[in-house]
Amino acid sequence: MDNYINLVKLSVGTETVDGLEAWQTEYRKQLPEGLPRHVTRMWPKREPEVVNGGSIYWVIKGQIQCRQRILRLDEVMGGDGIRRCAIVLEPEIHRTQIAIRRAFQGWRYLKPEDTPPDLSKGRAAEKPLPPELSQALAEIGVI
């Protein structure tokens, strides 16, 4: 899987990784497959690379904090008859090292070499630092 690309997306309205997980758990109950998904208007032109091992990196409170592996892209039709892209995700959320990210609309491609590494399993269970502190530490290159 050396020919893949990731996506980065703001998790609008989410305050924490736990909040994202809770929202997805509730939302998945409404879906026949039970897999989380994010529906977007734009279809990735680099679809083969996205589904070849890519992940969606979630920006929460101005920081990349976690990721989910992308399983596939499904076509869905909105109530307005417009074709949309459902990014179908693996349910497991992997916490990552903090990486500051400015606000943007939609999603962006994220090269593998630009992604923050996953936290080790032991660190993923730690209580996260307050957002202001983790941002300050990330800005000076400590985390």
N, CA, C and O atoms as a GROMACS GRO file, in nm:
protein
  572
    1MET      N    1   0.082  -0.120   0.000
    1MET     CA    2   0.000   0.000   0.000
    1MET      C    3   0.086   0.125   0.000
    1MET      O    4   0.074   0.209   0.090
    2ASP      N    5   0.171   0.139  -0.098
    2ASP     CA    6   0.257   0.255  -0.101
    2ASP      C    7   0.207   0.362  -0.197
    2ASP      O    8   0.273   0.466  -0.212
    3ASN      N    9   0.094   0.341  -0.262
    3ASN     CA   10   0.037   0.440  -0.352
    3ASN      C   11  -0.100   0.482  -0.301
    3ASN      O   12  -0.204   0.447  -0.359
    4TYR      N   13  -0.100   0.558  -0.191
    4TYR     CA   14  -0.226   0.603  -0.134
    4TYR      C   15  -0.215   0.750  -0.093
    4TYR      O   16  -0.106   0.805  -0.082
    5ILE      N   17  -0.330   0.810  -0.072
    5ILE     CA   18  -0.337   0.949  -0.026
    5ILE      C   19  -0.444   0.955   0.082
    5ILE      O   20  -0.541   0.879   0.080
    6ASN      N   21  -0.426   1.045   0.177
    6ASN     CA   22  -0.521   1.064   0.285
    6ASN      C   23  -0.606   1.187   0.260
    6ASN      O   24  -0.576   1.267   0.171
    7LEU      N   25  -0.710   1.201   0.338
    7LEU     CA   26  -0.792   1.322   0.339
    7LEU      C   27  -0.783   1.384   0.477
    7LEU      O   28  -0.761   1.314   0.576
    8VAL      N   29  -0.799   1.515   0.484
    8VAL     CA   30  -0.809   1.584   0.613
    8VAL      C   31  -0.938   1.664   0.610
    8VAL      O   32  -0.971   1.728   0.509
    9LYS      N   33  -1.012   1.660   0.722
    9LYS     CA   34  -1.146   1.719   0.726
    9LYS      C   35  -1.171   1.777   0.864
    9LYS      O   36  -1.134   1.718   0.965
   10LEU      N   37  -1.236   1.894   0.869
   10LEU     CA   38  -1.278   1.951   0.996
   10LEU      C   39  -1.394   1.868   1.050
   10LEU      O   40  -1.484   1.830   0.976
   11SER      N   41  -1.391   1.840   1.178
   11SER     CA   42  -1.503   1.774   1.245
   11SER      C   43  -1.585   1.884   1.310
   11SER      O   44  -1.568   1.915   1.428
   12VAL      N   45  -1.674   1.941   1.232
   12VAL     CA   46  -1.752   2.058   1.274
   12VAL      C   47  -1.845   2.022   1.390
   12VAL      O   48  -1.916   1.921   1.385
   13GLY      N   49  -1.842   2.104   1.494
   13GLY     CA   50  -1.930   2.084   1.609
   13GLY      C   51  -1.876   1.984   1.710
   13GLY      O   52  -1.939   1.962   1.814
   14THR      N   53  -1.761   1.925   1.682
   14THR     CA   54  -1.703   1.828   1.774
   14THR      C   55  -1.602   1.899   1.863
   14THR      O   56  -1.519   1.977   1.815
   15GLU      N   57  -1.608   1.872   1.992
   15GLU     CA   58  -1.517   1.934   2.087
   15GLU      C   59  -1.399   1.844   2.123
   15GLU      O   60  -1.291   1.892   2.158
   16THR      N   61  -1.419   1.709   2.113
   16THR     CA   62  -1.317   1.614   2.153
   16THR      C   63  -1.324   1.490   2.064
   16THR      O   64  -1.421   1.470   1.991
   17VAL      N   65  -1.220   1.408   2.070
   17VAL     CA   66  -1.221   1.280   1.997
   17VAL      C   67  -1.334   1.192   2.052
   17VAL      O   68  -1.403   1.125   1.976
   18ASP      N   69  -1.351   1.192   2.184
   18ASP     CA   70  -1.460   1.114   2.245
   18ASP      C   71  -1.596   1.161   2.192
   18ASP      O   72  -1.685   1.079   2.171
   19GLY      N   73  -1.611   1.291   2.172
   19GLY     CA   74  -1.736   1.345   2.117
   19GLY      C   75  -1.760   1.297   1.975
   19GLY      O   76  -1.873   1.264   1.939
   20LEU      N   77  -1.655   1.293   1.893
   20LEU     CA   78  -1.666   1.241   1.757
   20LEU      C   79  -1.709   1.095   1.760
   20LEU      O   80  -1.797   1.053   1.685
   21GLU      N   81  -1.645   1.018   1.848
   21GLU     CA   82  -1.676   0.876   1.859
   21GLU      C   83  -1.821   0.854   1.903
   21GLU      O   84  -1.891   0.768   1.849
   22ALA      N   85  -1.866   0.932   2.001
   22ALA     CA   86  -2.005   0.919   2.050
   22ALA      C   87  -2.105   0.955   1.940
   22ALA      O   88  -2.205   0.886   1.923
   23TRP      N   89  -2.077   1.062   1.866
   23TRP     CA   90  -2.167   1.103   1.759
   23TRP      C   91  -2.174   0.994   1.651
   23TRP      O   92  -2.283   0.959   1.605
   24GLN      N   93  -2.059   0.940   1.612
   24GLN     CA   94  -2.058   0.836   1.510
   24GLN      C   95  -2.129   0.710   1.557
   24GLN      O   96  -2.200   0.646   1.479
   25THR      N   97  -2.112   0.674   1.683
   25THR     CA   98  -2.178   0.555   1.737
   25THR      C   99  -2.329   0.570   1.727
   25THR      O  100  -2.399   0.475   1.690
   26GLU      N  101  -2.380   0.687   1.760
   26GLU     CA  102  -2.525   0.711   1.754
   26GLU      C  103  -2.572   0.713   1.608
   26GLU      O  104  -2.676   0.655   1.576
   27TYR      N  105  -2.498   0.780   1.521
   27TYR     CA  106  -2.534   0.793   1.380
   27TYR      C  107  -2.533   0.657   1.310
   27TYR      O  108  -2.617   0.630   1.224
   28ARG      N  109  -2.437   0.571   1.346
   28ARG     CA  110  -2.425   0.439   1.282
   28ARG      C  111  -2.548   0.352   1.305
   28ARG      O  112  -2.576   0.264   1.224
   29LYS      N  113  -2.620   0.375   1.412
   29LYS     CA  114  -2.740   0.297   1.442
   29LYS      C  115  -2.846   0.316   1.334
   29LYS      O  116  -2.933   0.230   1.316
   30GLN      N  117  -2.840   0.427   1.262
   30GLN     CA  118  -2.937   0.457   1.157
   30GLN      C  119  -2.900   0.398   1.022
   30GLN      O  120  -2.980   0.400   0.928
   31LEU      N  121  -2.779   0.344   1.010
   31LEU     CA  122  -2.730   0.295   0.882
   31LEU      C  123  -2.740   0.144   0.874
   31LEU      O  124  -2.712   0.075   0.973
   32PRO      N  125  -2.779   0.089   0.758
   32PRO     CA  126  -2.797  -0.055   0.745
   32PRO      C  127  -2.671  -0.136   0.774
   32PRO      O  128  -2.679  -0.242   0.836
   33GLU      N  129  -2.556  -0.088   0.732
   33GLU     CA  130  -2.429  -0.159   0.752
   33GLU      C  131  -2.369  -0.135   0.889
   33GLU      O  132  -2.291  -0.216   0.939
   34GLY      N  133  -2.405  -0.023   0.949
   34GLY     CA  134  -2.348   0.013   1.078
   34GLY      C  135  -2.207   0.070   1.070
   34GLY      O  136  -2.139   0.079   1.172
   35LEU      N  137  -2.162   0.108   0.951
   35LEU     CA  138  -2.029   0.167   0.934
   35LEU      C  139  -2.042   0.319   0.932
   35LEU      O  140  -2.133   0.372   0.868
   36PRO      N  141  -1.952   0.389   1.001
   36PRO     CA  142  -1.959   0.535   0.996
   36PRO      C  143  -1.928   0.585   0.855
   36PRO      O  144  -1.854   0.521   0.780
   37ARG      N  145  -1.984   0.698   0.823
   37ARG     CA  146  -1.957   0.759   0.693
   37ARG      C  147  -1.972   0.909   0.703
   37ARG      O  148  -2.042   0.961   0.790
   38HIS      N  149  -1.906   0.976   0.614
   38HIS     CA  150  -1.917   1.121   0.605
   38HIS      C  151  -1.961   1.153   0.463
   38HIS      O  152  -1.894   1.114   0.367
   39VAL      N  153  -2.070   1.223   0.449
   39VAL     CA  154  -2.122   1.257   0.316
   39VAL      C  155  -2.076   1.397   0.279
   39VAL      O  156  -2.089   1.492   0.357
   40THR      N  157  -2.022   1.408   0.158
   40THR     CA  158  -1.968   1.535   0.110
   40THR      C  159  -2.016   1.559  -0.034
   40THR      O  160  -2.049   1.465  -0.106
   41ARG      N  161  -2.017   1.683  -0.074
   41ARG     CA  162  -2.063   1.716  -0.210
   41ARG      C  163  -1.961   1.678  -0.317
   41ARG      O  164  -1.998   1.640  -0.428
   42MET      N  165  -1.833   1.689  -0.283
   42MET     CA  166  -1.729   1.668  -0.382
   42MET      C  167  -1.678   1.523  -0.379
   42MET      O  168  -1.658   1.466  -0.271
   43TRP      N  169  -1.658   1.466  -0.496
   43TRP     CA  170  -1.604   1.331  -0.509
   43TRP      C  171  -1.453   1.342  -0.531
   43TRP      O  172  -1.410   1.414  -0.621
   44PRO      N  173  -1.371   1.272  -0.451
   44PRO     CA  174  -1.225   1.280  -0.472
   44PRO      C  175  -1.184   1.232  -0.610
   44PRO      O  176  -1.217   1.120  -0.650
   45LYS      N  177  -1.113   1.317  -0.682
   45LYS     CA  178  -1.064   1.278  -0.815
   45LYS      C  179  -0.957   1.170  -0.805
   45LYS      O  180  -0.932   1.096  -0.900
   46ARG      N  181  -0.895   1.161  -0.688
   46ARG     CA  182  -0.789   1.062  -0.666
   46ARG      C  183  -0.845   0.940  -0.592
   46ARG      O  184  -0.779   0.884  -0.505
   47GLU      N  185  -0.967   0.901  -0.627
   47GLU     CA  186  -1.035   0.791  -0.560
   47GLU      C  187  -0.950   0.664  -0.548
   47GLU      O  188  -0.943   0.608  -0.438
   48PRO      N  189  -0.885   0.615  -0.655
   48PRO     CA  190  -0.807   0.493  -0.640
   48PRO      C  191  -0.702   0.501  -0.529
   48PRO      O  192  -0.678   0.403  -0.459
   49GLU      N  193  -0.639   0.618  -0.514
   49GLU     CA  194  -0.538   0.635  -0.409
   49GLU      C  195  -0.602   0.646  -0.270
   49GLU      O  196  -0.548   0.596  -0.172
   50VAL      N  197  -0.717   0.711  -0.264
   50VAL     CA  198  -0.787   0.729  -0.135
   50VAL      C  199  -0.828   0.593  -0.078
   50VAL      O  200  -0.812   0.569   0.042
   51VAL      N  201  -0.881   0.505  -0.161
   51VAL     CA  202  -0.930   0.376  -0.112
   51VAL      C  203  -0.822   0.268  -0.109
   51VAL      O  204  -0.849   0.152  -0.076
   52ASN      N  205  -0.699   0.305  -0.142
   52ASN     CA  206  -0.587   0.210  -0.141
   52ASN      C  207  -0.507   0.219  -0.011
   52ASN      O  208  -0.385   0.202  -0.012
   53GLY      N  209  -0.576   0.246   0.099
   53GLY     CA  210  -0.507   0.254   0.228
   53GLY      C  211  -0.511   0.390   0.292
   53GLY      O  212  -0.447   0.411   0.395
   54GLY      N  213  -0.585   0.484   0.234
   54GLY     CA  214  -0.592   0.618   0.291
   54GLY      C  215  -0.680   0.626   0.415
   54GLY      O  216  -0.763   0.538   0.440
   55SER      N  217  -0.661   0.731   0.491
   55SER     CA  218  -0.740   0.758   0.610
   55SER      C  219  -0.794   0.900   0.601
   55SER      O  220  -0.744   0.982   0.525
   56ILE      N  221  -0.898   0.927   0.680
   56ILE     CA  222  -0.944   1.064   0.697
   56ILE      C  223  -0.890   1.111   0.831
   56ILE      O  224  -0.914   1.048   0.934
   57TYR      N  225  -0.818   1.221   0.829
   57TYR     CA  226  -0.761   1.280   0.950
   57TYR      C  227  -0.855   1.390   0.994
   57TYR      O  228  -0.882   1.484   0.919
   58TRP      N  229  -0.904   1.379   1.117
   58TRP     CA  230  -1.005   1.470   1.170
   58TRP      C  231  -0.939   1.587   1.243
   58TRP      O  232  -0.855   1.568   1.331
   59VAL      N  233  -0.979   1.708   1.206
   59VAL     CA  234  -0.935   1.830   1.273
   59VAL      C  235  -1.042   1.868   1.374
   59VAL      O  236  -1.157   1.894   1.337
   60ILE      N  237  -1.003   1.871   1.501
   60ILE     CA  238  -1.094   1.906   1.609
   60ILE      C  239  -1.031   2.023   1.685
   60ILE      O  240  -0.919   2.013   1.733
   61LYS      N  241  -1.105   2.132   1.695
   61LYS     CA  242  -1.056   2.251   1.767
   61LYS      C  243  -0.922   2.299   1.711
   61LYS      O  244  -0.833   2.336   1.787
   62GLY      N  245  -0.908   2.299   1.578
   62GLY     CA  246  -0.788   2.351   1.514
   62GLY      C  247  -0.668   2.258   1.513
   62GLY      O  248  -0.557   2.300   1.480
   63GLN      N  249  -0.690   2.129   1.550
   63GLN     CA  250  -0.580   2.036   1.557
   63GLN      C  251  -0.620   1.901   1.498
   63GLN      O  252  -0.730   1.851   1.524
   64ILE      N  253  -0.531   1.842   1.417
   64ILE     CA  254  -0.552   1.702   1.380
   64ILE      C  255  -0.531   1.623   1.508
   64ILE      O  256  -0.426   1.635   1.573
   65GLN      N  257  -0.632   1.542   1.545
   65GLN     CA  258  -0.623   1.467   1.670
   65GLN      C  259  -0.642   1.317   1.652
   65GLN      O  260  -0.606   1.238   1.739
   66CYS      N  261  -0.700   1.278   1.537
   66CYS     CA  262  -0.728   1.136   1.518
   66CYS      C  263  -0.751   1.108   1.370
   66CYS      O  264  -0.758   1.200   1.287
   67ARG      N  265  -0.762   0.979   1.338
   67ARG     CA  266  -0.787   0.939   1.200
   67ARG      C  267  -0.872   0.813   1.198
   67ARG      O  268  -0.881   0.739   1.296
   68GLN      N  269  -0.935   0.791   1.083
   68GLN     CA  270  -1.007   0.666   1.056
   68GLN      C  271  -0.972   0.621   0.916
   68GLN      O  272  -0.963   0.703   0.824
   69ARG      N  273  -0.953   0.491   0.900
   69ARG     CA  274  -0.920   0.436   0.768
   69ARG      C  275  -1.044   0.445   0.678
   69ARG      O  276  -1.156   0.419   0.721
   70ILE      N  277  -1.021   0.481   0.554
   70ILE     CA  278  -1.128   0.490   0.454
   70ILE      C  279  -1.144   0.354   0.389
   70ILE      O  280  -1.047   0.298   0.336
   71LEU      N  281  -1.264   0.300   0.393
   71LEU     CA  282  -1.291   0.169   0.334
   71LEU      C  283  -1.331   0.179   0.187
   71LEU      O  284  -1.285   0.101   0.103
   72ARG      N  285  -1.416   0.276   0.158
   72ARG     CA  286  -1.463   0.292   0.019
   72ARG      C  287  -1.539   0.424   0.007
   72ARG      O  288  -1.566   0.492   0.106
   73LEU      N  289  -1.572   0.458  -0.118
   73LEU     CA  290  -1.654   0.574  -0.147
   73LEU      C  291  -1.782   0.525  -0.213
   73LEU      O  292  -1.778   0.452  -0.312
   74ASP      N  293  -1.896   0.564  -0.157
   74ASP     CA  294  -2.026   0.524  -0.211
   74ASP      C  295  -2.098   0.646  -0.267
   74ASP      O  296  -2.088   0.756  -0.213
   75GLU      N  297  -2.171   0.624  -0.374
   75GLU     CA  298  -2.255   0.730  -0.428
   75GLU      C  299  -2.386   0.733  -0.351
   75GLU      O  300  -2.449   0.630  -0.330
   76VAL      N  301  -2.427   0.852  -0.310
   76VAL     CA  302  -2.558   0.870  -0.247
   76VAL      C  303  -2.625   0.989  -0.313
   76VAL      O  304  -2.560   1.084  -0.355
   77MET      N  305  -2.755   0.981  -0.322
   77MET     CA  306  -2.832   1.091  -0.379
   77MET      C  307  -2.898   1.169  -0.267
   77MET      O  308  -2.962   1.112  -0.179
   78GLY      N  309  -2.880   1.299  -0.270
   78GLY     CA  310  -2.943   1.385  -0.170
   78GLY      C  311  -3.091   1.400  -0.200
   78GLY      O  312  -3.137   1.366  -0.309
   79GLY      N  313  -3.165   1.451  -0.105
   79GLY     CA  314  -3.307   1.477  -0.124
   79GLY      C  315  -3.333   1.575  -0.237
   79GLY      O  316  -3.444   1.582  -0.290
   80ASP      N  317  -3.230   1.651  -0.274
   80ASP     CA  318  -3.241   1.748  -0.384
   80ASP      C  319  -3.204   1.687  -0.519
   80ASP      O  320  -3.201   1.757  -0.620
   81GLY      N  321  -3.175   1.555  -0.519
   81GLY     CA  322  -3.141   1.487  -0.644
   81GLY      C  323  -2.997   1.505  -0.687
   81GLY      O  324  -2.960   1.465  -0.798
   82ILE      N  325  -2.915   1.563  -0.603
   82ILE     CA  326  -2.774   1.585  -0.637
   82ILE      C  327  -2.689   1.469  -0.586
   82ILE      O  328  -2.703   1.426  -0.471
   83ARG      N  329  -2.602   1.419  -0.673
   83ARG     CA  330  -2.511   1.309  -0.640
   83ARG      C  331  -2.407   1.357  -0.539
   83ARG      O  332  -2.346   1.463  -0.556
   84ARG      N  333  -2.387   1.278  -0.435
   84ARG     CA  334  -2.288   1.309  -0.333
   84ARG      C  335  -2.200   1.187  -0.307
   84ARG      O  336  -2.229   1.076  -0.352
   85CYS      N  337  -2.092   1.211  -0.235
   85CYS     CA  338  -1.996   1.105  -0.203
   85CYS      C  339  -2.005   1.073  -0.054
   85CYS      O  340  -1.989   1.161   0.030
   86ALA      N  341  -2.031   0.946  -0.022
   86ALA     CA  342  -2.026   0.900   0.116
   86ALA      C  343  -1.890   0.834   0.137
   86ALA      O  344  -1.860   0.732   0.075
   87ILE      N  345  -1.811   0.893   0.224
   87ILE     CA  346  -1.681   0.836   0.258
   87ILE      C  347  -1.707   0.736   0.371
   87ILE      O  348  -1.734   0.775   0.484
   88VAL      N  349  -1.699   0.607   0.338
   88VAL     CA  350  -1.730   0.501   0.435
   88VAL      C  351  -1.602   0.470   0.512
   88VAL      O  352  -1.496   0.447   0.454
   89LEU      N  353  -1.614   0.470   0.645
   89LEU     CA  354  -1.499   0.462   0.733
   89LEU      C  355  -1.498   0.336   0.818
   89LEU      O  356  -1.602   0.279   0.849
   90GLU      N  357  -1.378   0.295   0.855
   90GLU     CA  358  -1.361   0.190   0.954
   90GLU      C  359  -1.410   0.247   1.088
   90GLU      O  360  -1.382   0.363   1.118
   91PRO      N  361  -1.481   0.169   1.169
   91PRO     CA  362  -1.532   0.224   1.295
   91PRO      C  363  -1.424   0.266   1.394
   91PRO      O  364  -1.445   0.361   1.471
   92GLU      N  365  -1.309   0.199   1.395
   92GLU     CA  366  -1.206   0.231   1.493
   92GLU      C  367  -1.143   0.367   1.465
   92GLU      O  368  -1.103   0.397   1.353
   93ILE      N  369  -1.135   0.448   1.571
   93ILE     CA  370  -1.072   0.579   1.563
   93ILE      C  371  -0.933   0.567   1.626
   93ILE      O  372  -0.918   0.523   1.740
   94HIS      N  373  -0.832   0.608   1.550
   94HIS     CA  374  -0.693   0.602   1.597
   94HIS      C  375  -0.651   0.744   1.636
   94HIS      O  376  -0.651   0.834   1.553
   95ARG      N  377  -0.615   0.762   1.761
   95ARG     CA  378  -0.565   0.892   1.804
   95ARG      C  379  -0.426   0.913   1.747
   95ARG      O  380  -0.346   0.820   1.736
   96THR      N  381  -0.398   1.038   1.711
   96THR     CA  382  -0.268   1.074   1.653
   96THR      C  383  -0.200   1.178   1.739
   96THR      O  384  -0.260   1.236   1.829
   97GLN      N  385  -0.074   1.200   1.710
   97GLN     CA  386  -0.008   1.314   1.772
   97GLN      C  387  -0.079   1.439   1.722
   97GLN      O  388  -0.134   1.440   1.611
   98ILE      N  389  -0.078   1.542   1.802
   98ILE     CA  390  -0.144   1.667   1.766
   98ILE      C  391  -0.067   1.737   1.654
   98ILE      O  392   0.056   1.743   1.656
   99ALA      N  393  -0.142   1.788   1.556
   99ALA     CA  394  -0.083   1.869   1.449
   99ALA      C  395  -0.178   1.986   1.425
   99ALA      O  396  -0.296   1.966   1.397
  100ILE      N  397  -0.127   2.107   1.434
  100ILE     CA  398  -0.210   2.226   1.416
  100ILE      C  399  -0.252   2.237   1.271
  100ILE      O  400  -0.175   2.209   1.179
  101ARG      N  401  -0.376   2.277   1.252
  101ARG     CA  402  -0.431   2.290   1.116
  101ARG      C  403  -0.525   2.410   1.114
  101ARG      O  404  -0.617   2.418   1.194
  102ARG      N  405  -0.502   2.502   1.023
  102ARG     CA  406  -0.589   2.619   1.009
  102ARG      C  407  -0.725   2.575   0.954
  102ARG      O  408  -0.737   2.471   0.890
  103ALA      N  409  -0.826   2.657   0.980
  103ALA     CA  410  -0.961   2.628   0.932
  103ALA      C  411  -0.965   2.631   0.779
  103ALA      O  412  -0.894   2.709   0.716
  104PHE      N  413  -1.048   2.547   0.721
  104PHE     CA  414  -1.068   2.540   0.577
  104PHE      C  415  -1.206   2.480   0.553
  104PHE      O  416  -1.266   2.423   0.645
  105GLN      N  417  -1.255   2.490   0.433
  105GLN     CA  418  -1.384   2.432   0.399
  105GLN      C  419  -1.364   2.302   0.325
  105GLN      O  420  -1.264   2.284   0.255
  106GLY      N  421  -1.459   2.211   0.340
  106GLY     CA  422  -1.454   2.084   0.268
  106GLY      C  423  -1.345   1.994   0.324
  106GLY      O  424  -1.320   1.992   0.444
  107TRP      N  425  -1.281   1.920   0.236
  107TRP     CA  426  -1.170   1.833   0.274
  107TRP      C  427  -1.052   1.866   0.185
  107TRP      O  428  -1.067   1.932   0.082
  108ARG      N  429  -0.937   1.821   0.225
  108ARG     CA  430  -0.813   1.840   0.147
  108ARG      C  431  -0.739   1.708   0.143
  108ARG      O  432  -0.757   1.622   0.229
  109TYR      N  433  -0.656   1.691   0.042
  109TYR     CA  434  -0.566   1.576   0.036
  109TYR      C  435  -0.454   1.598   0.137
  109TYR      O  436  -0.414   1.711   0.164
  110LEU      N  437  -0.404   1.488   0.191
  110LEU     CA  438  -0.295   1.493   0.288
  110LEU      C  439  -0.198   1.380   0.255
  110LEU      O  440  -0.232   1.263   0.268
  111LYS      N  441  -0.078   1.417   0.213
  111LYS     CA  442   0.023   1.317   0.175
  111LYS      C  443   0.064   1.235   0.296
  111LYS      O  444   0.068   1.287   0.408
  112PRO      N  445   0.096   1.108   0.276
  112PRO     CA  446   0.138   1.024   0.390
  112PRO      C  447   0.255   1.084   0.468
  112PRO      O  448   0.259   1.073   0.591
  113GLU      N  449   0.350   1.146   0.399
  113GLU     CA  450   0.466   1.202   0.469
  113GLU      C  451   0.431   1.326   0.553
  113GLU      O  452   0.512   1.369   0.635
  114ASP      N  453   0.312   1.383   0.532
  114ASP     CA  454   0.269   1.501   0.608
  114ASP      C  455   0.173   1.467   0.722
  114ASP      O  456   0.122   1.558   0.788
  115THR      N  457   0.147   1.340   0.745
  115THR     CA  458   0.051   1.301   0.847
  115THR      C  459   0.118   1.284   0.984
  115THR      O  460   0.231   1.237   0.992
  116PRO      N  461   0.047   1.323   1.089
  116PRO     CA  462   0.103   1.298   1.222
  116PRO      C  463   0.096   1.149   1.254
  116PRO      O  464   0.001   1.082   1.213
  117PRO      N  465   0.194   1.096   1.326
  117PRO     CA  466   0.192   0.952   1.359
  117PRO      C  467   0.083   0.920   1.461
  117PRO      O  468   0.042   1.005   1.539
  118ASP      N  469   0.038   0.796   1.457
  118ASP     CA  470  -0.058   0.747   1.556
  118ASP      C  471   0.009   0.746   1.693
  118ASP      O  472   0.131   0.727   1.703
  119LEU      N  473  -0.070   0.766   1.796
  119LEU     CA  474  -0.020   0.748   1.932
  119LEU      C  475  -0.009   0.599   1.960
  119LEU      O  476  -0.087   0.520   1.906
  120SER      N  477   0.086   0.560   2.042
  120SER     CA  478   0.095   0.419   2.081
  120SER      C  479  -0.031   0.383   2.159
  120SER      O  480  -0.097   0.470   2.216
  121LYS      N  481  -0.064   0.254   2.163
  121LYS     CA  482  -0.186   0.210   2.231
  121LYS      C  483  -0.192   0.260   2.376
  121LYS      O  484  -0.299   0.300   2.423
  122GLY      N  485  -0.080   0.258   2.446
  122GLY     CA  486  -0.078   0.305   2.584
  122GLY      C  487  -0.108   0.454   2.595
  122GLY      O  488  -0.178   0.496   2.687
  123ARG      N  489  -0.055   0.533   2.504
  123ARG     CA  490  -0.078   0.678   2.507
  123ARG      C  491  -0.218   0.714   2.461
  123ARG      O  492  -0.272   0.816   2.504
  124ALA      N  493  -0.278   0.633   2.375
  124ALA     CA  494  -0.411   0.664   2.324
  124ALA      C  495  -0.515   0.662   2.436
  124ALA      O  496  -0.618   0.729   2.425
  125ALA      N  497  -0.489   0.587   2.542
  125ALA     CA  498  -0.583   0.577   2.653
  125ALA      C  499  -0.564   0.690   2.755
  125ALA      O  500  -0.647   0.706   2.844
  126GLU      N  501  -0.456   0.768   2.742
  126GLU     CA  502  -0.432   0.878   2.834
  126GLU      C  503  -0.539   0.986   2.819
  126GLU      O  504  -0.594   1.006   2.711
  127LYS      N  505  -0.566   1.055   2.928
  127LYS     CA  506  -0.658   1.169   2.922
  127LYS      C  507  -0.589   1.278   2.839
  127LYS      O  508  -0.475   1.313   2.867
  128PRO      N  509  -0.658   1.334   2.738
  128PRO     CA  510  -0.593   1.435   2.654
  128PRO      C  511  -0.566   1.564   2.732
  128PRO      O  512  -0.635   1.597   2.828
  129LEU      N  513  -0.464   1.635   2.686
  129LEU     CA  514  -0.433   1.765   2.744
  129LEU      C  515  -0.542   1.864   2.706
  129LEU      O  516  -0.611   1.845   2.606
  130PRO      N  517  -0.560   1.969   2.784
  130PRO     CA  518  -0.654   2.074   2.744
  130PRO      C  519  -0.612   2.129   2.607
  130PRO      O  520  -0.493   2.142   2.579
  131PRO      N  521  -0.709   2.161   2.521
  131PRO     CA  522  -0.677   2.205   2.384
  131PRO      C  523  -0.578   2.321   2.378
  131PRO      O  524  -0.491   2.323   2.292
  132GLU      N  525  -0.592   2.418   2.469
  132GLU     CA  526  -0.502   2.534   2.466
  132GLU      C  527  -0.358   2.492   2.495
  132GLU      O  528  -0.265   2.542   2.432
  133LEU      N  529  -0.340   2.400   2.590
  133LEU     CA  530  -0.206   2.353   2.625
  133LEU      C  531  -0.146   2.270   2.511
  133LEU      O  532  -0.030   2.289   2.476
  134SER      N  533  -0.225   2.178   2.454
  134SER     CA  534  -0.171   2.096   2.346
  134SER      C  535  -0.138   2.182   2.224
  134SER      O  536  -0.041   2.154   2.154
  135GLN      N  537  -0.217   2.287   2.199
  135GLN     CA  538  -0.188   2.375   2.087
  135GLN      C  539  -0.058   2.452   2.113
  135GLN      O  540   0.026   2.464   2.024
  136ALA      N  541  -0.042   2.502   2.234
  136ALA     CA  542   0.081   2.576   2.267
  136ALA      C  543   0.203   2.486   2.253
  136ALA      O  544   0.306   2.529   2.201
  137LEU      N  545   0.193   2.362   2.300
  137LEU     CA  546   0.305   2.268   2.289
  137LEU      C  547   0.334   2.233   2.143
  137LEU      O  548   0.450   2.222   2.103
  138ALA      N  549   0.228   2.216   2.063
  138ALA     CA  550   0.246   2.186   1.921
  138ALA      C  551   0.313   2.303   1.848
  138ALA      O  552   0.396   2.283   1.760
  139GLU      N  553   0.275   2.424   1.886
  139GLU     CA  554   0.333   2.542   1.821
  139GLU      C  555   0.482   2.555   1.844
  139GLU      O  556   0.554   2.606   1.758
  140ILE      N  557   0.529   2.509   1.960
  140ILE     CA  558   0.673   2.516   1.986
  140ILE      C  559   0.745   2.387   1.952
  140ILE      O  560   0.865   2.374   1.976
  141GLY      N  561   0.671   2.291   1.896
  141GLY     CA  562   0.732   2.168   1.847
  141GLY      C  563   0.758   2.062   1.952
  141GLY      O  564   0.840   1.973   1.930
  142VAL      N  565   0.690   2.070   2.066
  142VAL     CA  566   0.711   1.971   2.172
  142VAL      C  567   0.628   1.845   2.147
  142VAL      O  568   0.673   1.735   2.177
  143ILE      N  569   0.508   1.859   2.092
  143ILE     CA  570   0.427   1.741   2.061
  143ILE      C  571   0.389   1.741   1.915
  143ILE      O  572   0.321   1.649   1.868
   0.00000   0.00000   0.00000
